[in-house]
Amino acid sequence: MADQTRDTTTDGGVAADEEITQPLGLPRWVSALLPIVLLVLVLGVFAFTSPLAGVQSGTPLPDVTIT
Protein backbone atom coordinates (compact mmCIF):
# COMPACT_ATOMS: atom_id res chain seq x y z
CA MET A 1 0.00 0.00 0.00
CA ALA A 2 1.41 3.38 -0.96
CA ASP A 3 1.94 6.06 1.62
CA GLN A 4 -0.57 8.83 1.13
CA THR A 5 0.12 12.07 2.95
CA ARG A 6 -2.35 14.90 2.93
CA ASP A 7 -2.34 18.28 4.54
CA THR A 8 -5.17 18.22 7.03
CA THR A 9 -6.80 20.95 9.03
CA THR A 10 -7.09 20.86 12.81
CA ASP A 11 -10.62 19.49 12.63
CA GLY A 12 -9.46 16.48 10.60
CA GLY A 13 -10.80 17.68 7.26
CA VAL A 14 -8.72 17.93 4.14
CA ALA A 15 -7.33 21.39 3.41
CA ALA A 16 -8.88 23.12 0.42
CA ASP A 17 -6.79 23.60 -2.69
CA GLU A 18 -8.07 27.09 -3.34
CA GLU A 19 -7.52 30.09 -1.14
CA ILE A 20 -10.48 31.64 0.67
CA THR A 21 -11.05 35.20 -0.49
CA GLN A 22 -11.77 37.87 2.06
CA PRO A 23 -14.70 40.26 1.63
CA LEU A 24 -13.68 43.45 -0.19
CA GLY A 25 -10.16 42.04 -0.54
CA LEU A 26 -9.19 43.31 2.92
CA PRO A 27 -6.64 41.57 5.13
CA ARG A 28 -8.11 39.36 7.82
CA TRP A 29 -7.14 41.66 10.72
CA VAL A 30 -8.82 44.66 9.04
CA SER A 31 -11.99 42.62 8.57
CA ALA A 32 -11.92 41.77 12.27
CA LEU A 33 -11.38 45.35 13.45
CA LEU A 34 -13.82 47.04 11.07
CA PRO A 35 -17.04 46.30 13.06
CA ILE A 36 -15.38 47.44 16.29
CA VAL A 37 -14.20 50.69 14.71
CA LEU A 38 -17.66 51.35 13.26
CA LEU A 39 -19.29 50.71 16.65
CA VAL A 40 -16.91 53.15 18.36
CA LEU A 41 -17.63 55.71 15.64
CA VAL A 42 -21.41 55.42 16.08
CA LEU A 43 -21.12 55.61 19.88
CA GLY A 44 -18.87 58.66 19.52
CA VAL A 45 -21.45 60.40 17.35
CA PHE A 46 -24.11 59.75 19.99
CA ALA A 47 -21.78 60.92 22.79
CA PHE A 48 -20.71 64.21 21.20
CA THR A 49 -23.96 65.15 19.48
CA SER A 50 -27.57 64.76 20.49
CA PRO A 51 -29.32 63.13 17.55
CA LEU A 52 -32.33 62.35 19.73
CA ALA A 53 -32.47 65.73 21.51
CA GLY A 54 -35.97 66.52 20.23
CA VAL A 55 -37.35 63.26 21.54
CA GLN A 56 -35.63 63.54 24.92
CA SER A 57 -36.56 67.18 25.56
CA GLY A 58 -39.92 66.33 27.08
CA THR A 59 -41.88 68.61 24.79
CA PRO A 60 -45.18 67.13 23.66
CA LEU A 61 -45.33 65.77 20.16
CA PRO A 62 -47.45 67.74 17.70
CA ASP A 63 -51.02 66.63 17.11
CA VAL A 64 -51.40 64.81 13.85
CA THR A 65 -54.79 64.52 12.23
CA ILE A 66 -55.43 62.24 9.33
CA THR A 67 -57.97 63.63 6.92
C-alpha positions as a Markdown table, in Angstrom:
| # | Residue | x | y | z |
|---|---|---|---|---|
| 1 | Met | 0.0 | 0.0 | 0.0 |
| 2 | Ala | 1.4 | 3.4 | -1.0 |
| 3 | Asp | 1.9 | 6.1 | 1.6 |
| 4 | Gln | -0.6 | 8.8 | 1.1 |
| 5 | Thr | 0.1 | 12.1 | 3.0 |
| 6 | Arg | -2.4 | 14.9 | 2.9 |
| 7 | Asp | -2.3 | 18.3 | 4.5 |
| 8 | Thr | -5.2 | 18.2 | 7.0 |
| 9 | Thr | -6.8 | 20.9 | 9.0 |
| 10 | Thr | -7.1 | 20.9 | 12.8 |
| 11 | Asp | -10.6 | 19.5 | 12.6 |
| 12 | Gly | -9.5 | 16.5 | 10.6 |
| 13 | Gly | -10.8 | 17.7 | 7.3 |
| 14 | Val | -8.7 | 17.9 | 4.1 |
| 15 | Ala | -7.3 | 21.4 | 3.4 |
| 16 | Ala | -8.9 | 23.1 | 0.4 |
| 17 | Asp | -6.8 | 23.6 | -2.7 |
| 18 | Glu | -8.1 | 27.1 | -3.3 |
| 19 | Glu | -7.5 | 30.1 | -1.1 |
| 20 | Ile | -10.5 | 31.6 | 0.7 |
| 21 | Thr | -11.0 | 35.2 | -0.5 |
| 22 | Gln | -11.8 | 37.9 | 2.1 |
| 23 | Pro | -14.7 | 40.3 | 1.6 |
| 24 | Leu | -13.7 | 43.5 | -0.2 |
| 25 | Gly | -10.2 | 42.0 | -0.5 |
| 26 | Leu | -9.2 | 43.3 | 2.9 |
| 27 | Pro | -6.6 | 41.6 | 5.1 |
| 28 | Arg | -8.1 | 39.4 | 7.8 |
| 29 | Trp | -7.1 | 41.7 | 10.7 |
| 30 | Val | -8.8 | 44.7 | 9.0 |
| 31 | Ser | -12.0 | 42.6 | 8.6 |
| 32 | Ala | -11.9 | 41.8 | 12.3 |
| 33 | Leu | -11.4 | 45.4 | 13.4 |
| 34 | Leu | -13.8 | 47.0 | 11.1 |
| 35 | Pro | -17.0 | 46.3 | 13.1 |
| 36 | Ile | -15.4 | 47.4 | 16.3 |
| 37 | Val | -14.2 | 50.7 | 14.7 |
| 38 | Leu | -17.7 | 51.3 | 13.3 |
| 39 | Leu | -19.3 | 50.7 | 16.6 |
| 40 | Val | -16.9 | 53.1 | 18.4 |
| 41 | Leu | -17.6 | 55.7 | 15.6 |
| 42 | Val | -21.4 | 55.4 | 16.1 |
| 43 | Leu | -21.1 | 55.6 | 19.9 |
| 44 | Gly | -18.9 | 58.7 | 19.5 |
| 45 | Val | -21.4 | 60.4 | 17.3 |
| 46 | Phe | -24.1 | 59.8 | 20.0 |
| 47 | Ala | -21.8 | 60.9 | 22.8 |
| 48 | Phe | -20.7 | 64.2 | 21.2 |
| 49 | Thr | -24.0 | 65.2 | 19.5 |
| 50 | Ser | -27.6 | 64.8 | 20.5 |
| 51 | Pro | -29.3 | 63.1 | 17.6 |
| 52 | Leu | -32.3 | 62.3 | 19.7 |
| 53 | Ala | -32.5 | 65.7 | 21.5 |
| 54 | Gly | -36.0 | 66.5 | 20.2 |
| 55 | Val | -37.4 | 63.3 | 21.5 |
| 56 | Gln | -35.6 | 63.5 | 24.9 |
| 57 | Ser | -36.6 | 67.2 | 25.6 |
| 58 | Gly | -39.9 | 66.3 | 27.1 |
| 59 | Thr | -41.9 | 68.6 | 24.8 |
| 60 | Pro | -45.2 | 67.1 | 23.7 |
| 61 | Leu | -45.3 | 65.8 | 20.2 |
| 62 | Pro | -47.4 | 67.7 | 17.7 |
| 63 | Asp | -51.0 | 66.6 | 17.1 |
| 64 | Val | -51.4 | 64.8 | 13.9 |
| 65 | Thr | -54.8 | 64.5 | 12.2 |
| 66 | Ile | -55.4 | 62.2 | 9.3 |
| 67 | Thr | -58.0 | 63.6 | 6.9 |
